[in-house]
Amino acid sequence: MLRASSHHLSPFVFPSPSPLYALLPALALHKNSPSSLLRKPQPLLHLGPAHGLPINRRSYRSFGSKFCGVPGMADQLYVPKATASFSSGSSSSEGGREILVQHLLVKEDDQNLLLELQKRAAEGEDLSDLAAEYSICPSKEEGGMLGWVRKGQMVPEFEEAAFNAPLNKVVRCKTKFGWHLLQVLSEREALVLEHIQPSEFHQKMQDPSFFEEAQLIDVREPDEVAIASLQGFKVLPLRQFGNWGPEITTKFDPEKETYVLCHHGMRSLQVAQWLLTQGFKRVFNISGGIHQYALKVDPSIPTY
């Protein structure tokens, strides 16, 4: 079975303009390996470990959507966790197929070991247990789990094998790192964070049914909300993340459209990305926050 460490996220340092971001769970990134299965660097946000882990602790074996891949940095092996891709458009149509992959890696000249492990996997041994014992990839600490990945993120040989592998069948492939045994545990449509402009959001609010069908979250502090606010928003202050984070899927419906608001759109971006890791299907960050809404839509709303 997967080790408990698969849920322990270590911090990734990335400059951010506010210490508030340290309230969200950290991204894991292994830096002790010379190269990576991934080939394209992607933007990462700093999410510090200050308030523990609100991540759902179900096993990857449940095939849920609580975990998805973290894009890695070039030339590093990593174990992806707890983040989501995001688009820059107001209503992205990007996405495609994502697969949940685990693997083990042995050296190129260890073909005898490779064949032995492949045979043991075929006879019913868990690939994650074999990875934990024999893999030379840092992901062995996570039972070989690479998380949710999509096309364009991995080196070509691994990507071709993974995206053509039948579900749950252990297959092998060779890359410049050595021989891999890999297993695709599940697949889904990629989760994508969407950005919505204040004017577009305002148009949606003109429909009375919008407030029944959508979920609205304001992550600003109470003193900010007292100065300027929009109707229909549930206030979940980011400084109190440790209180409401662990209960997010019981207080809100992951199947509904969810819109996140803050002052300038930065804190809301952090929370919106985190919501995707919790299984929320459609999450919108309101670009520019309530400040841009006041400037471009409703001048009667105070700015601060």
N, C-alpha and C positions, 0 to 999 in steps of 0.2 A: 504494500500500500504506500501512498505518498507520505512523506515525512511531515511532521508538524511544522518544520521549518519552512515549508512552502507558503506559509501564511505570514512569515516574519519579514517585513519590508524594511530595507535599510535606506538611509537618506542618500539622495543625489543632490549635490550642491549646484544650484543654478541661481544667478543673481535675481533678486526680486525686489520691487520697490517697497514692499511692506512686510513686516514680521507676521502679519496675519496669516500668510501662506503656510507658516510653520504649524498651523493647526490641523492641516490635512495630512493623511497618511503618506508615507514616503514611497518613492519609486526605487525599485531594486535595480542595481546595475553592477555587474561584475567587471572589475578592471584588471584582474590579475591574469589575463590570458592574452596572447599576442594578436589574435584576430577573431573574427566573428562570422557566424552564419549570415548575419545581416550585412547588407551592402549600402544602404541608403540612410544617412543621418536624418533624423526627424526632430522637430521641436519638442523639448521636454520642459515641463514646468516644475518648479521646486515645491515639493510637498513634504514638509518636515514631519517628524515622528512624535511631536510633543504630546498629543492626546491619544496615543495608542492606536489600535486597529479597529475601525468600525466595519472593516471588510467582512462580508458574510463568510463564516468559517466552514461552509460546506466543502466537502472534498471535490476536487476536480472531477472525480468519478461521477458526480451527479449530472455532469454535462450541462450545468446551468450557464447563465450568461453573467454570472457575478464576477468573472475574471476575464480580462482580455489582454492582448499583447502590448507590451511597451516597446515602441520603436527604439532601437539601440543606436549607439554611436558607432561610427565606422571603425573597423579594426579592433573590435572587442567582442569577446563572447559574453553573453548575458543571459539572464533568466527574466523574461518579460512578465510584468505584473501590473495590475491595477492602474491602467490608464486607457485612454481611447484616442483614436485619431480625430482630427477636427478639420473642418473646411473653413475657407475664408469667405464664402458666399453667404447671402442671406438665407438661402434655402438650398442646401447642397443636394445634389443627386448622386454624389459619389457613394461608394459602398463596395458592392461586389461580395465575393464569398470569403469568409474567414474559416480557418480550420484550427482545431485545438490539437496541438502536437506534443508528444513526448519522444525522447530519443536517447540513445546512448552512443558514445563515440569511442572507438579504439584506434590504435595506430595503424598506419597503412600496412606495416609488415606483421601485424597480429591477426592474420587471416584465420589461423587455427582457432584462436579465441573467438573471433567473429562467428565462425561456423558453429562452434559449441554453444555460444549464447543464442544464436538464431534457432538452433535445435531445441534448447531449453525453453525459449519463448513459445515455439510451436507446440511444445508438450504441455503448455499451460502456465509456466512461470510468468509472473508479472514483470513486464518490461521495466517498470519503475524500480522494482527491487534489484533487477540486474544492473540497471544504470547506477543505482546508489552504490553498488559494490564494485563495478568494473569500469564505468565510464571515465574517460579522461577530460570530459567537458565539465566546467564549473557547475553546470546545471545538475550534476549528480547529487548535489546537496538538496535539490528539489525533486529527486526521483526522476531526473531527466526532463522535467516539464519545461517546455518552451512557451506555453501559453497560446493565446489566439494570435495567429499571424495571417497575413494576406499576401497576395502576389506582389512582387516587386520589393519585398523586404529581405528575402533570403538569397544566398548564392544560388546560381541557376540549377546546379545538379541536385541540391537538396530540395529546392522548390519544385522541380519537375517531378521528383519521386513523391514528395508529400502530397501535391495536389492531384496526383493520379492514383494514389493509394486507396484501396477500398477501406471503408471504416473498420477500425479495430484489427486490421490485418497488419502484422509486423513485416515490414519490407526493409531491404537494405539498399544503400547507395554509397557512392564514393565521392568525396570532395577533396579539396586540397588539404583539409584537416585530417583526413583519414577515412575509415569506414564507419558508416552510421547504420544502426538499426532504428527505424522510426515507426511510430504508430499514430495514426490519426484517430482521435477519440470522438470527435464530434465536428459538426460544421454548422455555420449559420450565416445569415446576411450580416455584413459588416455594420457595426454601430458607428455613426458619424455625428459629431456635435455640430449643430447648425447655429448660424448667427442670424439674428433678425434685427433690422433697422428699426429705430423708434417709430418712424412713420408707418411702417408695415404693421408693427405691433398695435399701434393706435387704431388702425383700420380693423384689425381683428376684434378689438375691444368694443367696437360699435355693434357687434352682433351679440344680443343678450345670451344666446346659447353658448357663447365662448366661455363664459365664467362657469358653466356647468360641465363643459367638456374638457377644459384645460386646468392645469395646476400651476399656480403662481407662487414663486418663492422669492422673498426679498432677504438677502443675506447681510444687510446693513445693520448697524447697531441701533438700539431704540432711540437714542438721542438724535440720530440722523433721520430716522423715520418720522420723528416728531416735527422736523423741519419741513420735509417734503415726502410725499407718499403717493402711491397710486392705489386705486380701489382693487379689492379682490386678492391682494397679496398676503400670504402667510409669512410672518417675520420669523426667520431663523438666523439670529445673529451669528456671524462666523466665529466670534470670540467664544460662543457657547457650543461650538461644534461637538465637543465631547459629550454634551448632554443629548443633542438631537440626532447626531450622526448614526449611532448604532440602531436607532429605531426608524430610520428613514423609510424602509420598505413596508413598515406597518402603518405609518402615518400618511404615506402617499402611494398612489398606484403606479407601478413601473410601466404599465401599458398605456397610460394617458400621456398626452403632450404636456411637457413640463417647461415652464419659462422661468429663467433665473435673472434677477435684477440686483444691481448694487449701485454705487455712486457713479463710477466711470467705466464699469464693465470688466474690471480686472478680478475682483473677488468672485464675481458671478461666473467668470470663466473657469476659475479653479473649481468651484463647486459643481458647475455643469459637467466638467470633465469627470469629476469624481462620481456623479450620479450615473454616468454611463457604466462605470465599473461596477455599480450596484445593480445593474440589469435594467435600468430605465431605457426604453426603446427610442424615444424621440425627445431630445433635450435641446432647448434653444437658449442661447446667451443673448440678452438684449444689449446690443452693441452701444457703447458709450454710456450705458446706465441711465439713471434718472436725470443726470446732468444734461445729456444730449436730448433726452425726451423734452425737458423743459425748454431748451434752446430751439429745437426744431419743430416741436408739436404744440406745446402748451406753455406759453410764457407766464401764465398765472402761477405756475409751480415755482416756488422759491429755489434759487441756486445757492450753493454754499461751498 
